Amino acid sequence: METKVTLRKWGNSLGLRIPHQIAQKMGIQENTALIITEKDNQIIIQKAEKLPDLSEILDSIPEDFEYPDDVDDFVRSEPRGREII
């Protein structure tokens, strides 16, 4: 899809509006992180890879997960001092 847009002044920078159809197709919403690259006299705009949040990381751990032997004792041990858990 090709669309002509006009740049507008935004502070000391120039602003670019992404047409609704393109934003919707690409899954771009307000506050979506983008990467802008200049290469060979072109401007390339890509969605930044979304980093998973803690709940997504924890949900990705399989139910049959077992700690490796070298950390199993540490993980299963009781506090021995004034540790805050």
C-alpha positions as CSV (number, residue, x, y, z in Angstrom):
1,M,0.0,0.0,0.0
2,E,1.4,3.4,-0.9
3,T,0.0,6.6,0.5
4,K,1.3,10.2,0.1
5,V,1.5,12.1,3.4
6,T,2.7,15.6,4.4
7,L,5.2,16.2,7.2
8,R,4.2,18.8,9.8
9,K,6.4,20.8,12.3
10,W,6.4,19.2,15.7
11,G,8.6,21.2,18.1
12,N,12.1,21.1,16.5
13,S,11.2,18.0,14.6
14,L,8.9,16.9,11.8
15,G,5.8,14.8,12.4
16,L,4.4,12.1,10.2
17,R,0.8,10.8,10.4
18,I,0.3,7.2,9.7
19,P,-3.0,6.6,7.8
20,H,-5.5,4.6,9.7
21,Q,-5.6,1.8,7.2
22,I,-1.9,1.2,7.5
23,A,-1.8,1.5,11.2
24,Q,-4.7,-1.0,11.6
25,K,-3.1,-3.4,9.1
26,M,0.3,-3.3,10.9
27,G,-1.2,-3.4,14.4
28,I,0.2,0.1,15.3
29,Q,-1.6,2.0,18.0
30,E,-0.9,5.0,20.1
31,N,2.3,4.5,22.1
32,T,3.5,1.7,19.8
33,A,7.3,1.8,19.7
34,L,8.8,2.2,16.2
35,I,12.3,2.1,14.9
36,I,13.2,4.7,12.2
37,T,16.3,4.0,10.1
38,E,17.8,6.0,7.3
39,K,19.5,3.9,4.6
40,D,20.4,4.6,1.0
41,N,18.4,7.9,0.9
42,Q,15.3,6.1,2.3
43,I,13.5,6.3,5.6
44,I,12.5,2.9,6.9
45,I,9.9,2.6,9.7
46,Q,9.5,-0.7,11.5
47,K,7.6,-1.8,14.6
48,A,10.0,-2.3,17.5
49,E,10.0,-5.8,19.0
50,K,7.8,-5.9,22.0
51,L,9.6,-7.1,25.1
52,P,7.5,-9.6,27.2
53,D,6.3,-8.4,30.6
54,L,6.9,-10.5,33.8
55,S,3.5,-12.3,33.5
56,E,4.2,-13.3,29.9
57,I,7.6,-14.7,30.9
58,L,6.2,-16.7,33.8
59,D,3.3,-18.0,31.7
60,S,5.9,-19.3,29.2
61,I,7.5,-21.7,31.8
62,P,6.3,-25.2,31.1
63,E,4.4,-26.9,34.0
64,D,6.9,-29.8,34.0
65,F,9.9,-27.4,34.4
66,E,12.7,-28.6,36.7
67,Y,15.6,-26.5,37.9
68,P,19.1,-27.7,36.8
69,D,21.0,-29.6,39.4
70,D,23.4,-26.8,40.1
71,V,20.7,-24.4,41.3
72,D,18.1,-26.9,42.6
73,D,19.5,-26.9,46.1
74,F,19.6,-23.1,46.3
75,V,16.0,-22.7,45.0
76,R,14.6,-25.3,47.4
77,S,16.6,-24.3,50.5
78,E,15.2,-22.4,53.5
79,P,16.4,-18.9,54.4
80,R,19.4,-19.1,56.7
81,G,20.0,-15.5,57.7
82,R,18.1,-12.3,57.3
83,E,17.2,-12.7,53.7
84,I,14.1,-10.9,52.4
85,I,12.0,-13.1,50.2
